[in-house]
């Protein structure tokens, strides 16, 4: 999996490409931990290029949301493919997260 990071108006945008599974989830967890540990509180996960997410990947999103909630931060997910959206729907995670059709919508919601 490839993770690209950029900042827009104080919001960290992490773009994920590839598969988020047991083998790759630790890299996202580490990246998020570094950024949130640095005091960043607003995050958008851009998921247009995410082909697959496993339960290990879902756990990373849940950990991130809990960590941000504890410090008054916010997390938005954007651009899910139909496959990834189905996993979120089946797991009940769609009701937990703010999910937007595109990155611009997610950034606007956090601004």
N, C-alpha and C positions, 0 to 999 in steps of 0.2 A: 504494500500500500504506500502511496505517496501522500505526504502532508505538505501543503503549501500554506504559509502564514503571511498575512498582511493586515494592516490597520487602516481603518476608515473612520474618522471622526471619533476616536477613542474606543472604537469597537474592534476587537480582534476577530478576524475572519479566518477560519481554518478550512481550507478546501481539501476534501478527502477524495482520492482516486484509487480505485482498485477494490480489494476485499478487506473488510474489517472483521477479523476472526481471531481465534486463539493465538495464531502465529504473529499477528500484526497489532493486536489491541494494546500491547504494552508500549509500543512506540507512541500511540496517541495519548495514552495515559501519562507517559513521561512528558510529552510536549505540553499537554494541558496543565500538568502540575507545575512545570517551570513558569508558564505564562500566568497562571492564577496565583502562584506563589509570589510573583513579582508585583502583585497588587491590581492586576487587571480584573475587572468585574463584569464586563460585557462581551459576550461571545456569540458569534454566528458560526455554525457548522454548515458549510456549503457541501451538499451531498450529491450534486448532479452526477459526478463521476464515480460515485460509490456503487459498485456492482452487486455487492453482497454484504450482509451484516449477520453475524452469528450472535448467540446469547452472550458470548464474551464481549462482543462489540457493544451490545445493548447495555451491558453492565457499565461500560466506560461512560456512556451518555448519562446514565443514572447517577453515577458517582459525581460527574461534573455538575449536574443539576443540583444535587444535594449540597455540594461544596459551595457553589455560587449562591444558593438560597441562604446559606448560613452567614454569608458576608454581605448580603443585600445586593447580590449581583443578579444578572439575567442571562439566559441562554435561549437561543432560537435556532431551529433547524430549517434548512432551506433546500429546495430543489431535489426532493427525493424521487428516485425512479419508482416505477410501479412495484418492482420486486421488493425494494427496501421498504416502501410504504406498507406493503402487505405484511411484512414481518412486524413492523410497528403496530399495525392494526390487530394482528393475531395475538400479540403479546400484551395488548392493552396500553402500550406506551404512547399511542397516539393521543390519548386523553391526558397524559402527564406533561407532554412537551408542547411548546408553541411551534407549530409547523407552518411554514409559508411556502408558496409555490416557487418563489425565486429569492435570490440573495437581496435584491433591492427592497423587497417587501419586508424581509427579516431585519435588515439594517434600519429601515424606517420605523419599524415597531420598537426597536431598542433605543432609538435616538430621542 
